[in-house]
Amino acid sequence: MGKKQHKNQVKVQIPEYRTIREIVVKGTAAGGNKKQFMFLDKNKETQEINYNQTWKLISTLGTYIFSKGLKKGAKIALVSENVIEWAFAYYAILVGGNVCVPMDAKLPNEDLEDQLVRCGCDALIYSDKFADLAESVKGNSAITIKEYLPMDKFEEYYAAGEALIANGDDSFDKVEIEPDDLACICYTSGTTGKSKGVMLTHRNIASDCTSSCRVLTGRHAIAFLPLHHTLSWVSALYATYIVVEWGYLCDSLKDIQKDIVNIKPYNFTAFRLLLKRYTIKSGKPHAKWARKNCSKRALKSAISS
């Protein structure tokens, strides 16, 4: 007799996805008008968005990006704090067949500029906090960036992309992506020397996310890691499409305790240091919020991993 499935275990059949576009397109069709994300806007007000609404933003932004000459294979760097616009840009880049270069928002500008030079990026998408970086690199003759796309203009980009689609531009819908096409160039932390760019294909990311989602529960999750971190992609940005459940996007790690109490997630993908810092002492849960909102089994599993 097989092992009995837990009542909250994933009940959907998870296929072997081969590309990121396949994950997003199929997840959107399955999710439809179902809630996909909860997040805080610029005024710290809680907002919700469903799968169809997310797809509209992805496709209009992606169409606008295409109109700037950034088509399949263009390398687009992405840097910002944890905001929902990061996710929309990330999806638009990858679903459109371009290459995303996610950057660590906590690095000093000189390190980010060095990575932009070495990667040979064609475009930079950035939040207000990195406007000074954008201005600085414009004066660097080694920079190959042709387009600078600030997030505070995303509403204009959505509108422009929507107008293009209304006038018959279906280029974003017709993109074809192969599993071995390059998807992301992720830079290491550089703890043992100069950071190195790791090249990940669509197959690499899709396979990792597919396997990981098979051990998740079929309920909502919480995302708190920096969005440039690959673990965030597995546990949040793609899990929402594969498992077809909503997730809450934390904008600050310092609020994680409060967010867990309020959201009561069924999925909490963490790492040893975080759990030791907030919930663990001598290997046993000690914080009230941990005892109330996280199972001992989940905490033990996370610590031993």
Backbone hydrogen bonds, N-H to C=O, Kabsch-Sander energy under -0.5 kcal/mol:
donor,donor_aa,acceptor,acceptor_aa,energy
9,Q,6,H,-1.8
10,V,216,L,-1.3
14,I,12,V,-0.7
17,Y,15,P,-1.2
23,I,19,T,-1.5
24,V,20,I,-2.3
25,V,21,R,-2.8
26,K,22,E,-2.2
27,G,23,I,-2.1
28,T,24,V,-2.3
29,A,25,V,-1.9
30,A,26,K,-1.9
31,G,27,G,-2.4
32,G,28,T,-2.9
34,K,31,G,-2.3
36,Q,49,I,-2.9
37,F,49,I,-2.0
38,M,247,G,-2.1
39,F,47,Q,-2.0
40,L,249,L,-0.5
41,D,45,E,-2.4
44,K,41,D,-2.1
47,Q,39,F,-3.3
49,I,37,F,-1.8
51,Y,34,K,-1.5
52,N,32,G,-2.3
54,T,50,N,-2.3
55,W,51,Y,-2.4
56,K,52,N,-2.0
57,L,53,Q,-1.8
58,I,54,T,-2.6
59,S,55,W,-3.0
60,T,56,K,-2.3
61,L,57,L,-2.3
62,G,58,I,-2.8
63,T,59,S,-2.2
64,Y,60,T,-2.0
65,I,61,L,-2.5
66,F,62,G,-2.2
67,S,63,T,-1.8
68,K,64,Y,-0.8
68,K,65,I,-1.0
69,G,66,F,-2.1
70,L,65,I,-1.5
71,K,69,G,-1.2
73,G,97,G,-1.2
74,A,71,K,-1.8
76,I,74,A,-0.7
76,I,99,V,-3.2
77,A,75,K,-0.5
77,A,123,A,-2.7
78,L,101,V,-2.2
79,V,125,I,-2.3
83,V,81,E,-1.1
86,W,83,V,-1.3
87,A,83,V,-0.9
88,F,84,I,-1.9
89,A,85,E,-2.5
90,Y,86,W,-2.6
91,Y,87,A,-2.6
92,A,88,F,-2.4
93,I,89,A,-2.5
94,L,90,Y,-2.1
95,V,91,Y,-3.1
96,G,92,A,-1.0
97,G,94,L,-1.5
98,N,93,I,-2.3
99,V,74,A,-3.0
100,C,98,N,-0.5
100,C,183,A,-2.7
101,V,76,I,-2.5
103,M,78,L,-2.6
105,A,103,M,-0.6
107,L,104,D,-1.7
111,D,108,P,-0.9
112,L,108,P,-1.8
113,E,109,N,-2.8
114,D,110,E,-1.7
115,Q,111,D,-2.0
116,L,112,L,-2.2
117,V,113,E,-1.9
118,R,114,D,-2.4
119,C,115,Q,-2.2
120,G,116,L,-1.2
121,C,116,L,-1.3
122,D,75,K,-3.0
123,A,75,K,-1.4
124,L,147,E,-2.1
125,I,77,A,-2.8
126,Y,149,L,-1.3
127,S,79,V,-1.2
130,F,127,S,-2.0
131,A,128,D,-1.9
134,A,130,F,-1.9
135,E,131,A,-2.1
136,S,132,D,-2.1
137,V,133,L,-2.5
138,K,134,A,-1.1
139,G,136,S,-1.2
140,N,137,V,-1.8
141,S,139,G,-0.7
143,I,140,N,-1.6
146,K,122,D,-3.0
147,E,122,D,-1.4
149,L,124,L,-3.1
149,L,147,E,-0.5
151,M,126,Y,-3.1
153,K,150,P,-1.6
154,F,151,M,-1.9
156,E,153,K,-0.5
157,Y,153,K,-2.0
158,Y,154,F,-3.1
159,A,155,E,-2.0
160,A,156,E,-2.5
161,G,157,Y,-2.7
162,E,158,Y,-2.5
163,A,159,A,-2.1
164,L,160,A,-2.0
165,I,161,G,-2.2
166,A,162,E,-2.4
167,N,163,A,-1.4
168,G,165,I,-1.8
169,D,164,L,-2.5
170,D,168,G,-0.9
174,K,170,D,-1.2
175,V,172,F,-0.9
181,D,178,E,-2.1
183,A,200,L,-2.8
184,C,200,L,-2.0
185,I,100,C,-2.1
186,C,184,C,-0.5
186,C,198,V,-2.5
187,Y,102,P,-0.6
188,T,196,K,-2.2
193,G,190,G,-1.2
198,V,186,C,-3.6
198,V,196,K,-0.6
199,M,197,G,-0.5
200,L,184,C,-2.8
200,L,198,V,-0.6
202,H,181,D,-1.9
203,R,179,P,-2.8
205,I,201,T,-2.0
206,A,202,H,-2.8
207,S,203,R,-2.5
208,D,204,N,-1.9
209,C,205,I,-2.5
210,T,206,A,-2.4
211,S,207,S,-2.3
212,S,208,D,-2.2
213,C,209,C,-2.3
214,R,210,T,-0.7
214,R,211,S,-0.7
215,V,212,S,-1.7
216,L,213,C,-0.9
218,G,8,N,-3.5
221,A,246,W,-1.6
222,I,267,N,-1.2
223,A,248,Y,-3.1
224,F,222,I,-0.5
229,H,226,P,-2.0
232,S,229,H,-1.3
233,W,229,H,-0.9
234,V,230,T,-1.8
235,S,231,L,-2.6
236,A,232,S,-1.5
237,L,232,S,-1.8
238,Y,233,W,-2.4
239,A,233,W,-0.6
240,T,236,A,-1.9
241,Y,238,Y,-0.8
242,I,238,Y,-2.3
243,V,239,A,-2.9
244,V,239,A,-0.6
247,G,36,Q,-2.2
248,Y,221,A,-2.0
249,L,38,M,-2.7
249,L,247,G,-0.5
250,C,223,A,-3.1
250,C,248,Y,-0.8
255,D,252,S,-1.3
256,I,253,L,-1.8
259,D,255,D,-2.7
260,I,256,I,-2.4
261,V,257,Q,-1.9
262,N,258,K,-2.2
263,I,259,D,-3.2
264,K,260,I,-2.4
266,Y,220,H,-2.4
267,N,220,H,-1.3
270,A,268,F,-0.7
275,L,271,F,-1.9
276,K,272,R,-2.4
277,R,273,L,-2.2
278,Y,274,L,-2.2
279,T,275,L,-2.6
280,I,275,L,-1.7
281,K,284,K,-1.8
284,K,281,K,-1.7
286,H,279,T,-1.7
287,A,279,T,-0.6
291,R,287,A,-2.2
292,K,288,K,-2.1
293,N,289,W,-2.4
294,C,290,A,-2.2
299,L,295,S,-2.1
300,K,296,K,-2.9
301,S,297,R,-2.4
302,A,298,A,-2.3
303,I,299,L,-2.3
304,S,300,K,-2.2
305,S,301,S,-0.9
